[in-house]
Amino acid sequence: MTVLGVLCAVRGAPEEDVVMSLEGAGPGVEVTRRCADLTELLAAAGAGLGRIAVVSGDLPGLDREAVALLSSCGVTVLAVVDPGRPWEREKVQALGVPTVVDLVAPDPDGTVREPGGTGADVVTAVRRLLETVGGAPGRLEGAGTTTARVDATAPTPSDPGELPGDGQMVVVWGPTGAPGRTTLAVNLAAELAALAGPTVLVDADTYGGTVAQLVGLLDEAPGLAAAARAAGSGVLDVATLLRLAPVLSPGLRVLSGISRADRWTELPASALEVVWELLRVATPWTVVDTGFCLERDEVLSYDTRAPSRNAATLSALEAADVLVVVGGADPIGIHRLVRALDEVGGLSPGARRVVVANRVRAGTAGPRPGPAIRQALERYAGVTDVVLVPDDTAAVDDAVLSGRLLRESAPTSSARHAIELLAADLVETRTCPGAAGASAAAPGAHPRPRGRQSRA
């Protein structure tokens, strides 16, 4: 028979009732550790001492990251909440807790007003979970989401998994060497907002995010970090998320990044997953500017609770609907781009990939840079369709100096025109999934007709 280890971290008087009821639940259930706080609970879970954690809904420190850590240890969380505080139940459900049990308060003489009581309800819920274990290691799949006194299947405004969101998430990534990720992301978001309606631009670069400075938001608060904190605490909803993203121009909002690189610990993947899902609900288009590094901190891999330096970039790539990979259009940039395409290949499953060569100019790629770049990428990376963004240094410099978008400061810029074509292609592809992609033309050439190779 499978013996289910239960870790108990219930606060106050109900703790004794819960533990005694579990101890008397019969074969198959055993309380392996009574934990005084969340730290002890995480340590016991990491040591493999239990498969279910029974916790108080108001356990100090309990957040989405803690629930994710417990889940990564193969532990399913069951929360005990006070029915007189409905927000407590909503909070733990928003944290991803699958099963919730109401406390049953005793009469002053010590007797329970309802048959069974809190401990009996916990035992019932634990036995339901036990039926799903079957002795297999790892996370409990198909764990029950209801108990005798609660309906945990009802969606709440803070539970993005239950909200109908079909917004598109466009992630802009590129290798090291400053290939123009942020410039492309900012102006692509602006063009999408003009062509397809409300768009949110997100700065998820944890090394040197400059989206806010690029668009003139110099006194910004780190909106993404605030959203991640709210998501980690289970209080983030669409209205709160939009309040954190000020309007930059009609249809375009900006969720600014961290103000210093050493604040990267404020962006855990477990919280950002909620942010990405709510953005799908909040807006038709989301454009995310990411950092260059894809390392998974292998030196710290022995400590599964250590935060990941690149969690923001990796979680965005995993959630992407469209992955825009941008590289510099010079020999070094193309070399890095070829290697980067191989490196990023499996990080965005199911996403449409768009390859962009930025700052295309004859001085670094020959008299006919377009065909030269396409030939190199097709030969060494198997890329047959590449978007070429011409080098328009004067227009880009003027936009940066004035803190404006290219469509505002240089609407006739060749770089702006190429990004506009890319945005139009993304919109058309979403509307007509079978439509062929289009690339921007190289300097001095006309835009490539759909489905045909450019002769630039």
Backbone hydrogen bonds in HBPLUS format (Angstrom, degrees):
<---DONOR---> <-ACCEPTOR-->    atom                        ^
c    i                          cat <-CA-CA->   ^        H-A-AA   ^      H-
h    n   atom  resd res      DA  || num        DHA   H-A  angle D-A-AA Bond
n    s   type  num  typ     dist DA aas  dist angle  dist       angle   num
A0004-LEU N   A0028-GLY O   2.74 MM  24  5.66 170.1  1.75 129.7 133.2     1
A0030-GLU N   A0004-LEU O   3.05 MM  26  6.08 157.7  2.10 158.9 152.6     2
A0051-ARG N   A0005-GLY O   2.79 MM  46  5.52 165.2  1.81 142.7 141.1     3
A0052-ILE N   A0005-GLY O   3.31 MM  47  6.67 155.0  2.37 156.9 162.5     4
A0006-VAL N   A0030-GLU O   2.80 MM  24  5.94 152.1  1.88 155.4 157.6     5
A0032-THR N   A0006-VAL O   2.97 MM  26  5.73 143.8  2.10 134.6 146.0     6
A0007-LEU N   A0052-ILE O   2.81 MM  45  6.16 168.3  1.83 163.2 166.7     7
A0054-VAL N   A0007-LEU O   2.76 MM  47  6.15 160.3  1.80 169.9 174.8     8
A0008-CYS N   A0033-ARG O   2.94 MM  25  6.32 172.4  1.95 168.3 170.7     9
A0035-CYS N   A0008-CYS O   2.71 MM  27  5.87 158.9  1.76 161.5 168.8    10
A0009-ALA N   A0054-VAL O   2.72 MM  45  5.99 171.0  1.73 171.7 170.0    11
A0056-SER N   A0009-ALA O   3.18 MM  47  6.56 141.9  2.34 143.3 132.2    12
A0015-GLU N   A0012-GLY O   3.16 MM   3  5.91 158.4  2.21 120.3 126.6    13
A0018-VAL N   A0014-PRO O   2.98 MM   4  6.20 164.3  2.01 159.0 163.0    14
A0019-VAL N   A0015-GLU O   2.97 MM   4  6.13 169.3  1.98 153.5 156.5    15
A0020-MET N   A0016-GLU O   2.91 MM   4  5.98 170.8  1.92 153.8 156.9    16
A0021-SER N   A0017-ASP O   3.01 MM   4  6.05 156.1  2.07 143.2 150.1    17
A0022-LEU N   A0018-VAL O   2.99 MM   4  6.19 156.4  2.05 148.3 154.7    18
A0023-GLU N   A0019-VAL O   2.85 MM   4  6.07 157.5  1.90 153.6 160.2    19
A0024-GLY N   A0020-MET O   3.06 MM   4  6.20 142.8  2.20 139.9 149.0    20
A0025-ALA N   A0022-LEU O   3.15 MM   3  4.96 163.1  2.18 104.8 106.6    21
A0041-LEU N   A0037-ASP O   3.10 MM   4  6.36 153.0  2.18 144.6 152.9    22
A0042-LEU N   A0038-LEU O   2.86 MM   4  6.11 161.1  1.90 156.8 160.1    23
A0043-ALA N   A0039-THR O   3.03 MM   4  6.25 153.2  2.11 144.4 152.1    24
A0044-ALA N   A0040-GLU O   2.94 MM   4  6.15 159.0  1.98 149.2 154.3    25
A0045-ALA N   A0041-LEU O   2.92 MM   4  6.14 157.2  1.97 148.8 155.6    26
A0046-GLY N   A0042-LEU O   2.87 MM   4  6.01 157.4  1.92 144.7 151.1    27
A0047-ALA N   A0043-ALA O   3.02 MM   4  6.23 136.3  2.22 139.1 150.5    28
A0049-LEU N   A0044-ALA O   3.11 MM   5  5.57 171.0  2.12 160.6 158.2    29
A0048-GLY N   A0045-ALA O   3.00 MM   3  5.14 157.9  2.05 105.8 112.4    30
A0076-THR N   A0051-ARG O   2.93 MM  25  6.33 160.5  1.97 146.5 144.0    31
A0053-ALA N   A0076-THR O   2.87 MM  23  6.15 159.4  1.91 151.2 155.2    32
A0078-LEU N   A0053-ALA O   2.75 MM  25  5.96 164.7  1.77 163.0 160.8    33
A0055-VAL N   A0078-LEU O   2.89 MM  23  6.28 157.4  1.94 156.1 163.7    34
A0080-VAL N   A0055-VAL O   2.78 MM  25  6.09 151.7  1.86 160.3 168.8    35
A0059-LEU N   A0056-SER O   3.11 MM   3  5.11 155.3  2.17 115.1 112.4    36
A0057-GLY N   A0080-VAL O   2.86 MM  23  5.60 151.5  1.94 150.8 143.5    37
A0062-LEU N   A0059-LEU O   3.08 MM   3  5.67 164.0  2.11 142.0 143.1    38
A0067-VAL N   A0063-ASP O   3.07 MM   4  6.41 160.5  2.11 154.2 159.6    39
A0064-ARG N   A0232-GLY O   2.78 MM 168  4.69 161.8  1.81 134.8 141.3    40
A0068-ALA N   A0064-ARG O   2.91 MM   4  6.10 155.0  1.97 144.7 152.0    41
A0069-LEU N   A0065-GLU O   2.87 MM   4  6.13 152.0  1.95 145.9 153.6    42
A0070-LEU N   A0066-ALA O   2.94 MM   4  6.21 159.7  1.99 151.0 155.9    43
A0071-SER N   A0067-VAL O   2.91 MM   4  6.12 156.8  1.97 145.6 152.6    44
A0072-SER N   A0068-ALA O   2.89 MM   4  6.13 150.7  1.97 145.2 153.2    45
A0073-CYS N   A0069-LEU O   3.19 MM   4  6.48 127.5  2.48 136.5 149.3    46
A0073-CYS N   A0070-LEU O   3.05 MM   3  5.13 138.4  2.23  98.1 110.2    47
A0075-VAL N   A0070-LEU O   2.92 MM   5  5.18 158.1  1.97 146.6 144.0    48
A0074-GLY N   A0071-SER O   2.91 MM   3  5.05 160.2  1.95 110.8 115.0    49
A0079-ALA N   A0099-THR O   3.02 MM  20  6.41 162.6  2.05 159.8 156.8    50
A0101-VAL N   A0079-ALA O   2.84 MM  22  6.23 159.6  1.88 162.3 169.3    51
A0081-VAL N   A0101-VAL O   2.91 MM  20  6.27 159.0  1.95 158.6 165.6    52
A0103-LEU N   A0081-VAL O   2.75 MM  22  5.79 147.0  1.86 167.8 166.4    53
A0085-ARG N   A0082-ASP O   2.97 MM   3  5.56 166.2  1.98 120.9 125.0    54
A0088-GLU N   A0085-ARG O   2.88 MM   3  5.62 151.6  1.97 121.6 129.6    55
A0090-GLU N   A0086-PRO O   3.20 MM   4  6.56 165.0  2.22 152.2 156.1    56
A0091-LYS N   A0087-TRP O   2.90 MM   4  6.01 149.0  2.00 139.4 147.9    57
A0092-VAL N   A0088-GLU O   3.13 MM   4  6.41 168.5  2.14 151.6 152.4    58
A0093-GLN N   A0089-ARG O   3.04 MM   4  6.20 158.5  2.08 152.4 158.7    59
A0094-ALA N   A0090-GLU O   2.97 MM   4  6.10 149.6  2.06 141.0 149.5    60
A0094-ALA N   A0091-LYS O   3.05 MM   3  5.07 115.5  2.49  94.4 110.3    61
A0095-LEU N   A0091-LYS O   2.99 MM   4  6.32 130.6  2.24 141.6 155.8    62
A0097-VAL N   A0092-VAL O   3.10 MM   5  5.66 160.5  2.14 158.6 155.3    63
A0096-GLY N   A0093-GLN O   3.05 MM   3  5.25 158.1  2.10 105.0 111.8    64
A0107-ASP N   A0111-THR O   2.54 MM   4  5.32 167.2  1.55 177.3 173.1    65
A0110-GLY N   A0107-ASP O   2.84 MM   3  5.31 163.3  1.87 120.3 125.1    66
A0121-ASP N   A0117-GLY O   3.12 MM   4  6.41 157.6  2.17 152.2 158.7    67
A0122-VAL N   A0118-THR O   2.92 MM   4  6.22 153.6  1.99 155.2 163.3    68
A0123-VAL N   A0119-GLY O   2.95 MM   4  6.22 158.2  2.00 148.7 154.6    69
A0124-THR N   A0120-ALA O   2.95 MM   4  6.21 158.5  2.00 147.9 153.5    70
A0125-ALA N   A0121-ASP O   3.00 MM   4  6.26 160.8  2.04 146.9 151.6    71
A0126-VAL N   A0122-VAL O   2.82 MM   4  6.03 158.9  1.87 153.3 159.7    72
A0127-ARG N   A0123-VAL O   2.86 MM   4  6.06 159.6  1.90 152.6 157.7    73
A0128-ARG N   A0124-THR O   3.12 MM   4  6.38 148.2  2.23 142.6 151.0    74
A0129-LEU N   A0125-ALA O   3.10 MM   4  6.44 150.0  2.19 143.1 151.1    75
A0129-LEU N   A0126-VAL O   3.05 MM   3  5.02 115.0  2.49  92.9 108.7    76
A0130-LEU N   A0126-VAL O   2.78 MM   4  6.10 148.0  1.88 146.8 157.3    77
A0131-GLU N   A0127-ARG O   3.10 MM   4  6.36 143.6  2.23 143.4 150.6    78
A0132-THR N   A0129-LEU O   2.96 MM   3  5.32 144.9  2.08 107.0 117.5    79
A0133-VAL N   A0130-LEU O   3.15 MM   3  5.26 157.6  2.20 105.3 112.1    80
A0136-ALA N   A0133-VAL O   3.31 MM   3  6.04 162.6  2.34 123.6 123.4    81
A0147-THR N   A0150-VAL O   3.40 MM   3  5.48 166.0  2.42 142.5 146.6    82
A0159-ASP N   A0156-THR O   2.97 MM   3  5.33 169.4  1.99 120.7 123.3    83
A0162-GLU N   A0159-ASP O   3.11 MM   3  5.87 163.9  2.14 121.7 126.3    84
A0163-LEU N   A0160-PRO O   3.13 MM   3  5.13 164.1  2.16 106.1 111.1    85
A0167-GLY N   A0280-ARG O   3.12 MM 113  4.11 137.4  2.31 114.9 122.2    86
A0168-GLN N   A0284-PRO O   2.75 MM 116  6.01 162.2  1.78 151.9 145.7    87
A0286-THR N   A0168-GLN O   2.85 MM 118  6.19 145.0  1.97 164.2 170.9    88
A0321-ASP N   A0169-MET O   2.89 MM 152  5.19 165.3  1.91 145.3 149.8    89
A0322-VAL N   A0169-MET O   3.08 MM 153  6.36 157.1  2.14 153.7 151.9    90
A0170-VAL N   A0286-THR O   2.68 MM 116  5.93 173.3  1.68 174.2 172.2    91
A0288-VAL N   A0170-VAL O   2.81 MM 118  6.23 158.3  1.85 157.9 164.4    92
A0171-VAL N   A0322-VAL O   2.86 MM 151  6.23 163.8  1.89 172.4 171.7    93
A0324-VAL N   A0171-VAL O   2.80 MM 153  5.99 169.6  1.81 160.6 164.2    94
A0172-VAL N   A0288-VAL O   2.85 MM 116  6.00 176.4  1.85 167.7 168.4    95
A0290-THR N   A0172-VAL O   3.30 MM 118  6.30 156.4  2.36 172.9 170.3    96
A0173-TRP N   A0324-VAL O   2.84 MM 151  6.14 167.9  1.86 165.4 168.8    97
A0326-VAL N   A0173-TRP O   2.89 MM 153  6.27 155.1  1.95 147.9 156.0    98
A0184-LEU N   A0180-GLY O   3.07 MM   4  6.09 162.1  2.10 148.3 153.5    99
A0185-ALA N   A0181-ARG O   2.84 MM   4  6.05 162.4  1.87 153.1 158.7   100
A0186-VAL N   A0182-THR O   2.89 MM   4  5.99 171.9  1.90 157.9 159.6   101
A0187-ASN N   A0183-THR O   3.21 MM   4  6.25 169.8  2.22 145.5 148.6   102
A0188-LEU N   A0184-LEU O   2.82 MM   4  5.78 148.6  1.92 147.8 157.2   103
A0189-ALA N   A0185-ALA O   2.98 MM   4  6.07 158.2  2.03 146.2 151.5   104
A0190-ALA N   A0186-VAL O   3.13 MM   4  6.40 152.9  2.20 140.9 148.5   105
A0191-GLU N   A0187-ASN O   3.02 MM   4  6.21 154.6  2.08 141.5 147.6   106
A0192-LEU N   A0188-LEU O   2.93 MM   4  6.14 156.4  1.99 149.3 156.0   107
A0193-ALA N   A0189-ALA O   2.93 MM   4  6.12 155.9  1.99 147.4 153.9   108
A0194-ALA N   A0190-ALA O   3.09 MM   4  6.33 148.3  2.19 140.2 148.4   109
A0195-LEU N   A0191-GLU O   2.94 MM   4  6.10 147.4  2.05 144.5 153.4   110
A0196-ALA N   A0192-LEU O   2.69 MM   4  5.47 165.1  1.71 152.6 157.0   111
A0197-GLY N   A0193-ALA O   3.28 MM   4  4.74 140.5  2.45 114.5 117.3   112
A0199-THR N   A0251-GLY O   2.72 MM  52  6.04 151.0  1.80 164.5 173.4   113
A0253-ARG N   A0199-THR O   2.95 MM  54  6.36 159.1  2.00 156.5 163.5   114
A0200-VAL N   A0285-TRP O   3.02 MM  85  6.52 151.7  2.10 145.6 152.9   115
A0287-VAL N   A0200-VAL O   2.92 MM  87  6.31 162.2  1.95 157.6 163.1   116
A0201-LEU N   A0253-ARG O   2.81 MM  52  6.10 168.5  1.83 151.0 153.5   117
A0255-LEU N   A0201-LEU O   2.73 MM  54  6.03 168.6  1.74 163.0 166.6   118
A0202-VAL N   A0287-VAL O   2.80 MM  85  6.12 165.5  1.82 162.3 165.6   119
A0289-ASP N   A0202-VAL O   2.84 MM  87  6.15 171.3  1.85 169.9 169.6   120
A0203-ASP N   A0255-LEU O   3.07 MM  52  6.41 159.2  2.11 170.5 165.7   121
A0204-ALA N   A0289-ASP O   2.73 MM  85  5.62 151.9  1.80 158.3 168.2   122
A0214-LEU N   A0210-THR O   2.90 MM   4  6.02 154.8  1.97 152.9 160.6   123
A0215-VAL N   A0211-VAL O   3.16 MM   4  6.43 142.3  2.31 150.7 159.3   124
A0217-LEU N   A0212-ALA O   2.72 MM   5  4.77 152.3  1.79 153.2 147.5   125
A0216-GLY N   A0213-GLN O   3.24 MM   3  5.04 160.8  2.28  98.3 103.9   126
A0223-GLY N   A0221-ALA O   2.78 MM   2  5.73 108.1  2.31 121.3 104.9   127
A0226-ALA N   A0222-PRO O   3.13 MM   4  6.43 158.4  2.18 152.3 158.6   128
A0227-ALA N   A0223-GLY O   2.91 MM   4  6.13 155.4  1.97 148.2 155.3   129
A0224-LEU N   A0256-SER O   2.87 MM  32  5.90 168.0  1.89 169.5 169.1   130
A0228-ALA N   A0224-LEU O   2.88 MM   4  6.09 154.2  1.94 147.0 154.1   131
A0229-ARG N   A0225-ALA O   2.95 MM   4  6.21 153.3  2.02 146.4 153.3   132
A0230-ALA N   A0226-ALA O   3.02 MM   4  6.28 162.1  2.06 148.0 152.7   133
A0231-ALA N   A0227-ALA O   2.87 MM   4  6.08 155.2  1.93 147.4 154.8   134
A0232-GLY N   A0228-ALA O   2.85 MM   4  5.99 156.7  1.90 146.5 152.8   135
A0233-SER N   A0229-ARG O   3.07 MM   4  6.28 138.0  2.25 141.7 152.2   136
A0235-VAL N   A0230-ALA O   2.93 MM   5  5.25 157.9  1.98 157.5 153.8   137
A0234-GLY N   A0231-ALA O   3.08 MM   3  5.00 153.5  2.16  99.3 107.5   138
A0241-LEU N   A0237-ASP O   2.93 MM   4  6.13 161.4  1.97 155.2 161.1   139
A0242-LEU N   A0238-VAL O   2.97 MM   4  6.20 160.6  2.01 154.8 158.9   140
A0243-ARG N   A0239-ALA O   3.08 MM   4  6.30 146.1  2.20 142.6 151.9   141
A0244-LEU N   A0240-THR O   3.19 MM   4  6.48 137.9  2.38 142.9 153.2   142
A0244-LEU N   A0241-LEU O   3.16 MM   3  5.27 131.7  2.41  96.6 109.1   143
A0245-ALA N   A0242-LEU O   3.13 MM   3  5.07 152.6  2.21  98.7 107.1   144
A0254-VAL N   A0246-PRO O   3.00 MM   8  5.79 152.0  2.08 156.1 163.7   145
A0248-LEU N   A0252-LEU O   2.80 MM   4  5.67 161.0  1.84 150.1 156.7   146
A0249-SER N   A0252-LEU O   3.42 MM   3  5.23 162.4  2.45 133.7 138.1   147
A0252-LEU N   A0249-SER O   2.83 MM   3  5.23 169.6  1.84 142.6 143.4   148
A0263-ARG N   A0260-ARG O   3.12 MM   3  5.73 162.4  2.16 119.5 122.3   149
A0266-GLU N   A0263-ARG O   3.02 MM   3  5.83 168.9  2.03 125.7 129.3   150
A0267-LEU N   A0264-TRP O   3.12 MM   3  5.75 161.8  2.15 122.4 123.9   151
A0272-LEU N   A0268-PRO O   3.11 MM   4  6.35 161.6  2.14 152.9 158.6   152
A0273-GLU N   A0269-ALA O   2.98 MM   4  6.10 147.9  2.08 153.4 159.2   153
A0274-VAL N   A0271-ALA O   3.10 MM   3  5.46 128.8  2.37 104.4 116.2   154
A0275-VAL N   A0271-ALA O   3.23 MM   4  6.65 153.6  2.31 142.9 150.5   155
A0276-TRP N   A0272-LEU O   2.86 MM   4  6.14 165.2  1.88 161.0 162.4   156
A0277-GLU N   A0273-GLU O   3.18 MM   4  6.36 160.4  2.22 141.5 146.6   157
A0278-LEU N   A0274-VAL O   2.95 MM   4  6.15 159.5  1.99 152.7 158.3   158
A0279-LEU N   A0275-VAL O   2.91 MM   4  6.12 149.5  2.01 149.5 158.2   159
A0280-ARG N   A0276-TRP O   3.16 MM   4  6.48 145.1  2.29 142.6 151.1   160
A0281-VAL N   A0278-LEU O   3.03 MM   3  4.99 124.1  2.35  93.2 107.9   161
A0282-ALA N   A0278-LEU O   2.79 MM   4  6.03 151.0  1.88 148.5 157.7   162
A0283-THR N   A0279-LEU O   3.07 MM   4  5.97 153.8  2.15 150.8 152.5   163
A0300-LEU N   A0297-ASP O   2.95 MM   3  5.62 144.0  2.08 117.3 126.4   164
A0301-SER N   A0298-GLU O   3.09 MM   3  4.81 165.3  2.11 102.8 105.9   165
A0303-ASP N   A0300-LEU O   2.93 MM   3  5.59 153.7  2.00 119.7 127.3   166
A0306-ALA N   A0303-ASP O   3.13 MM   3  5.60 164.8  2.15 115.1 119.9   167
A0311-ALA N   A0308-SER O   3.31 MM   3  5.10 163.9  2.34 109.4 107.2   168
A0314-LEU N   A0310-ASN O   3.01 MM   4  6.18 175.9  2.01 163.2 164.5   169
A0315-SER N   A0311-ALA O   2.87 MM   4  5.83 163.8  1.90 149.0 153.8   170
A0316-ALA N   A0312-ALA O   3.13 MM   4  6.17 153.4  2.20 139.6 146.9   171
A0317-LEU N   A0313-THR O   2.98 MM   4  6.23 159.8  2.03 151.8 157.3   172
A0318-GLU N   A0314-LEU O   3.02 MM   4  6.23 155.6  2.08 146.6 153.0   173
A0319-ALA N   A0315-SER O   3.12 MM   4  6.26 136.2  2.32 137.2 148.0   174
A0319-ALA N   A0316-ALA O   3.15 MM   3  5.14 129.2  2.43  94.5 107.9   175
A0320-ALA N   A0317-LEU O   3.31 MM   3  5.17 158.6  2.36  99.5 105.8   176
A0352-ARG N   A0321-ASP O   2.95 MM  31  6.33 158.9  2.00 148.8 143.4   177
A0323-LEU N   A0352-ARG O   2.74 MM  29  6.02 165.7  1.76 159.4 164.2   178
A0354-VAL N   A0323-LEU O   2.82 MM  31  6.11 163.2  1.84 158.5 159.6   179
A0325-VAL N   A0354-VAL O   2.81 MM  29  6.15 156.3  1.86 161.4 169.4   180
A0356-VAL N   A0325-VAL O   2.80 MM  31  6.01 164.8  1.82 158.6 158.3   181
A0327-GLY N   A0356-VAL O   2.92 MM  29  6.34 154.1  1.98 160.9 168.5   182
A0358-ASN N   A0327-GLY O   2.80 MM  31  5.98 171.7  1.81 167.9 170.2   183
A0329-ALA N   A0358-ASN O   2.82 MM  29  5.38 140.5  1.98 170.9 158.6   184
A0334-ILE N   A0330-ASP O   2.77 MM   4  5.90 163.8  1.80 172.9 177.4   185
A0335-HIS N   A0331-PRO O   3.08 MM   4  6.16 155.4  2.14 138.7 145.7   186
A0336-ARG N   A0332-ILE O   2.94 MM   4  6.24 161.1  1.98 151.8 156.5   187
A0337-LEU N   A0333-GLY O   2.85 MM   4  6.02 149.9  1.94 142.5 151.9   188
A0338-VAL N   A0334-ILE O   2.92 MM   4  6.14 158.7  1.96 152.7 156.5   189
A0339-ARG N   A0335-HIS O   3.29 MM   4  6.57 165.3  2.31 148.3 151.4   190
A0340-ALA N   A0336-ARG O   2.83 MM   4  5.98 152.4  1.90 146.5 155.5   191
A0341-LEU N   A0337-LEU O   2.92 MM   4  6.11 152.2  2.00 152.4 157.6   192
A0343-GLU N   A0339-ARG O   3.08 MM   4  6.35 150.0  2.17 143.2 152.3   193
A0344-VAL N   A0340-ALA O   2.87 MM   4  6.02 158.5  1.91 160.0 162.9   194
A0347-LEU N   A0344-VAL O   3.22 MM   3  5.54 166.5  2.24 118.2 122.4   195
A0351-ALA N   A0348-SER O   3.16 MM   3  5.55 165.9  2.18 129.3 131.4   196
A0387-VAL N   A0355-VAL O   2.83 MM  32  6.12 174.7  1.83 162.4 162.4   197
A0357-ALA N   A0387-VAL O   2.81 MM  30  6.16 163.1  1.84 168.5 173.8   198
A0389-VAL N   A0357-ALA O   2.96 MM  32  6.20 174.7  1.96 164.6 164.7   199
A0359-ARG N   A0389-VAL O   2.98 MM  30  5.79 110.6  2.47 139.1 157.1   200
A0360-VAL N   A0389-VAL O   2.95 MM  29  5.96 170.0  1.96 141.1 144.4   201
A0391-ASP N   A0360-VAL O   3.00 MM  31  5.14 148.7  2.10 140.1 130.6   202
A0366-GLY N   A0362-ALA O   2.93 MM   4  4.80 130.3  2.19 142.0 136.3   203
A0372-ALA N   A0368-ARG O   3.43 MM   4  6.56 162.1  2.46 151.1 156.0   204
A0373-ILE N   A0369-PRO O   2.91 MM   4  6.02 162.1  1.94 157.6 160.7   205
A0374-ARG N   A0370-GLY O   3.03 MM   4  6.26 168.7  2.04 158.7 162.1   206
A0375-GLN N   A0371-PRO O   2.86 MM   4  5.89 159.7  1.91 146.5 152.5   207
A0376-ALA N   A0372-ALA O   3.05 MM   4  6.22 156.0  2.11 142.6 148.8   208
A0377-LEU N   A0373-ILE O   2.98 MM   4  6.19 165.9  2.00 154.1 157.4   209
A0378-GLU N   A0374-ARG O   2.89 MM   4  5.98 155.2  1.95 148.1 155.4   210
A0379-ARG N   A0375-GLN O   2.96 MM   4  6.00 155.0  2.02 143.0 150.0   211
A0380-TYR N   A0376-ALA O   2.99 MM   4  6.03 166.8  2.01 150.6 154.1   212
A0381-ALA N   A0377-LEU O   2.87 MM   4  5.14 143.6  2.00 128.8 137.9   213
A0383-VAL N   A0377-LEU O   3.20 MM   6  5.42 166.4  2.21 121.3 118.4   214
A0382-GLY N   A0378-GLU O   3.23 MM   4  4.35 134.6  2.45 104.2 110.2   215
A0388-LEU N   A0440-ALA O   3.38 MM  52  4.85 149.5  2.48 113.6 116.5   216
A0396-VAL N   A0392-ASP O   3.08 MM   4  6.32 169.4  2.10 161.2 164.5   217
A0397-ASP N   A0393-THR O   2.83 MM   4  5.87 163.9  1.86 153.0 158.1   218
A0398-ASP N   A0394-ALA O   3.03 MM   4  6.13 156.8  2.08 143.8 150.1   219
A0399-ALA N   A0395-ALA O   3.03 MM   4  6.26 153.4  2.10 144.9 152.0   220
A0400-VAL N   A0396-VAL O   2.96 MM   4  6.23 159.0  2.00 152.1 157.4   221
A0401-LEU N   A0397-ASP O   2.90 MM   4  6.06 162.9  1.93 150.6 155.5   222
A0402-SER N   A0398-ASP O   3.04 MM   4  6.17 151.8  2.12 144.2 150.8   223
A0403-GLY N   A0399-ALA O   2.87 MM   4  5.79 114.2  2.32 136.1 151.9   224
A0404-ARG N   A0399-ALA O   2.95 MM   5  5.01 154.4  2.02 143.8 147.8   225
A0403-GLY N   A0400-VAL O   3.24 MM   3  5.01 147.2  2.35  94.2 103.9   226
A0408-GLU N   A0405-LEU O   2.99 MM   3  5.25 144.1  2.12 104.5 115.4   227
A0409-SER N   A0405-LEU O   2.92 MM   4  6.20 166.6  1.94 162.0 165.5   228
A0410-ALA N   A0406-LEU O   2.77 MM   4  5.09 153.9  1.84 135.9 144.0   229
A0413-SER N   A0410-ALA O   3.01 MM   3  5.34 166.7  2.03 120.0 122.4   230
A0417-HIS N   A0413-SER O   2.98 MM   4  6.22 153.8  2.05 145.4 152.6   231
A0418-ALA N   A0414-SER O   3.09 MM   4  6.30 153.1  2.16 142.7 148.8   232
A0419-ILE N   A0415-ALA O   3.09 MM   4  6.38 158.6  2.14 150.3 155.6   233
A0420-GLU N   A0416-ARG O   2.88 MM   4  6.08 151.0  1.96 147.4 156.2   234
A0421-LEU N   A0417-HIS O   3.00 MM   4  6.28 151.3  2.08 144.5 151.4   235
A0422-LEU N   A0418-ALA O   3.06 MM   4  6.37 150.8  2.15 141.8 149.8   236
A0423-ALA N   A0419-ILE O   2.93 MM   4  6.23 159.4  1.97 150.3 155.2   237
A0424-ALA N   A0420-GLU O   2.92 MM   4  6.17 160.3  1.96 149.0 154.5   238
A0425-ASP N   A0421-LEU O   2.92 MM   4  6.13 149.7  2.01 143.7 152.0   239
A0426-LEU N   A0422-LEU O   2.99 MM   4  6.32 152.7  2.06 149.7 156.6   240
A0427-VAL N   A0423-ALA O   2.99 MM   4  6.27 160.3  2.03 153.2 158.3   241
A0428-GLU N   A0424-ALA O   2.90 MM   4  6.06 162.4  1.93 147.6 152.8   242
A0429-THR N   A0425-ASP O   2.84 MM   4  5.92 154.9  1.91 145.0 152.3   243
A0430-ARG N   A0426-LEU O   3.05 MM   4  6.22 149.4  2.15 140.6 148.2   244
A0431-THR N   A0427-VAL O   3.00 MM   4  6.27 155.0  2.07 146.1 153.3   245
A0432-CYS N   A0428-GLU O   2.63 MM   4  5.72 166.2  1.65 155.0 159.8   246
A0435-ALA N   A0432-CYS O   2.86 MM   3  5.60 170.3  1.87 135.1 136.9   247
A0445-ALA N   A0442-ALA O   3.09 MM   3  5.63 152.5  2.17 145.0 142.0   248
A0452-ARG N   A0449-PRO O   3.26 MM   3  5.70 160.4  2.30 134.2 132.3   249
